[in-house]
Amino acid sequence: MKNKEIIKKAFKQSIPIMCSYLFVSIAYGMMMNEAGFAWHVALLVSFLIYTGAFQFLLITLLSGGASLLTISVTALLMNSRQLFYSLSFIDVFIKMKQKWYMIFTMTDETYAVKCNLEEQNKEEVMFYVALFSRSYWLIGTVLGAILGNLIPFDLTGIDFCMTALFIIIFMDQLEKNKDHFPAIVGVITAIICLVAFGSQNFMLPSLIISSMVLLVKQGGTGYE
């Protein structure tokens, strides 16, 4: 497959991410502007931090004068799930020239899209999906920060587009894949952990338990 065709395929796969990232990152840029931070500060934060949820929380932490230790520990706890995302793709990343870059591109949205990619030229497509996704967020951040003072906008509920993206991708995978075992494990584990640990703490234990169950399944039956 020619490079142009790979880029075209990656762009097509990244369109759902674009629809989510542009709206949410524009909202983030506006909120950074409202909090008193210049557009280049918002851009720097978006460039260094690859999880949108923590970027939104960081606005509150910075505005409240939180210590560097508090910010670091919060970031570690909130973004710990990315460890599992990267581990699940370690066999793919190790074959890539851009492996050190790819480790830091596993956001919730890019992970969901990468799980649904075809095997043909998968490594090349994954790289461009990550690159496009990062570009969408950076562009949206700058636009939001610059236009924040010019456009009155109610930001309430805009982050729901990320939830909608996951619902669509989840339904698409259920339709395309014959084996629904991973989806069933994920849903049941998430519900149990939500009840047991609460809405603020269920994500990490549900990921750990789900990963363990799938690893045991793979080792025992050759599940792929």
N, C-alpha and C positions, 0 to 999 in steps of 0.2 A: 504493500500500500504506500503510495506516495505521501510525502510529508504534508502537502496541502490537503489531501484527503483525510489524513489523520487529524489535522487541525480542525477541519470542517466537522468531522465526526465528534471530536471532543467538544466543540462549541455547541453542537446540537444537544449533547448529553448534559451540558452545563446550563442550558436555558432555564430549567426549573430553579437552579441555584441563583441565576441572575435575577429572576422574578422576585425571589425572596430577599437576596442580599441587597439589591439596589434600594428597595423600600426601607428595609430595616437599617441599613447603614446611613441612609439620608436622615432618618429619624435620630440615629446616634449622633451624627454630625450636628444636627440642630440642638440636641440636648447638651452636647459639649459647648456649643456656642452660648446657649442659655446659661450654662454654669460659669461662663466667663473665660473659657479657654479658646485660644486662637486656632485658626484652621490648621496651621502647621503642627500644633500640639495634637490635635485630633488625628491628623494623618500619621504622626509618629507613633501614637498609641496603637492605631489600627495596623501599622506595619510590624510592630514588635509583638503584639498580642493577637493570636489567631483564633480566639474564641469570643464570639460576639456577646454572649451572656455576661462574661466577666468584664468586657469593655463597658457595658451599661452599668454594672455594679461599681466599676472603678470610678465612674463619675461621682457617685455618692461618697465613696471612700476618700477621694481626693478633695472633694468639697468639704468633707467633714474633718479634714486634717488627720486622717488615719496614719499610723506609723508604717514604715517600710516593712517591718516584721508582720504586722497585721495584714497588709496587702499581699505579701508573699505567701503566707499560710492560707489565706482565703483563695488565692489563685491556685495553689496546689490542690486544695480540697475540691474546688469547683471543676478543675480541668483534669482530674485524675482519670476520668473515663477515657481520655485520649490515649492513655497508655495501652488500654485494651484494643482500641481501634488500630493503633500502629502494630501491635503484636499480631493481630489477625492478618496483617498484610506483610509481615516480615519476610516471608518467602518470595514475595513479588519484589519488594523494595531492594533486596540484596542483589538482584540481577540488574538494577538500574544504575546508571551513572549519577543520577540525581538523588540517590538514596538518602543523603543527609538532608536534603531539602524536603523530600517527600514525608519524612518523619514529622515535620512541623506543618503539614498541610491537612491533617486528619481532623477536620471539623465535623460536627454532626452531619451537616448537609453533604459535604464531599464524601464522607464515609458511606452514606446511604447510596449515593450515586455510583461510587466505585464498586460497591457490592453487586451492582446490577449490570456491569459492563461485560461485553462479550470477550472471549479469550483472544481473539485475533487482534494483534498489536495492542494488547491490554496495557502494557507498561507505558508506551508512548501516549496513548489516549489518557491514561491516568495523570500523567505529568501535565498535559495541556488543560485537562479539567481543573486541576489544582491551580494552575497559573491563571486561567480565566477567572476562577472563583475569587482568587485573591485580588485580582484587578477590579472585579465588580465591587468588592467591599471598599477598596481604597478610593475608587472613583466616587462611590456614593457618599463616603465619609466627607470628602472634600466639598462635594456639591451641597450636602446638608449643612456643613459648617459655614460655607460662604453665604448660602441663601437663608440661613437661620433667622437673620434680622429682617429679611425682606418679605417672607411669606408666613402669615399667621396660620398655624396648623395645629390641630388637636392630635397629639401623638398616642392617645389612649387606644390600646388594643392592636396597634400596628404589628407587634411582635407575634400575633397569632398566625401570620403568614408562614412562619417557620413551622408551626404545628401543622398547618395545612399541607405543607410540602412533605412532611414525614408521613402523613396519612395517605397521601396520593402514592408515594413511593412504596409504602408498605402494601397497599392494595395491588399495586402493579406487580410486585414480587410474588404475592399470593397467586395472582392470575397466571404468571409465567412459569413458576416453579412447581413441579409435581410434589416435591418433598416439602411438607409444611411443618416438619418437626422443629426447625430452628425458630420459626415464627411462634409456634405454640409454646415452646419453652420460654421464649422472651416475654410473651404476654402474661403467662401464668406466674412466672418469677417476678415480673414487675408488679403485678397485683398483690402478690403475697408480701413483697418487700414494702410496698406502699402502705399496706395495712399495718405491718410490723414496725416500720421505721418512720413513717410519716412522709409527707410530700417533699420536705426539705432534705431528707437523708436517704431516700430509697434508691437513688440512681446507682451509686457505687456498689452496694451489696447485691443489687439485682444483676449488675454486669458481671461481678465476680462469680455468682452462683450460675448464671447462664453460661459463662465461659467454661466453667468446670464441667457442667453437664454436657456441653457440646464436645469438649475435649475427651471426656470419658466415652462418649458415643463414637467419636472418630477413632479412638484407639481400640475400641472393642469390636466395631463392625465395619471399619473402613469408611465411615461416613465422610462425604465431601459436600 
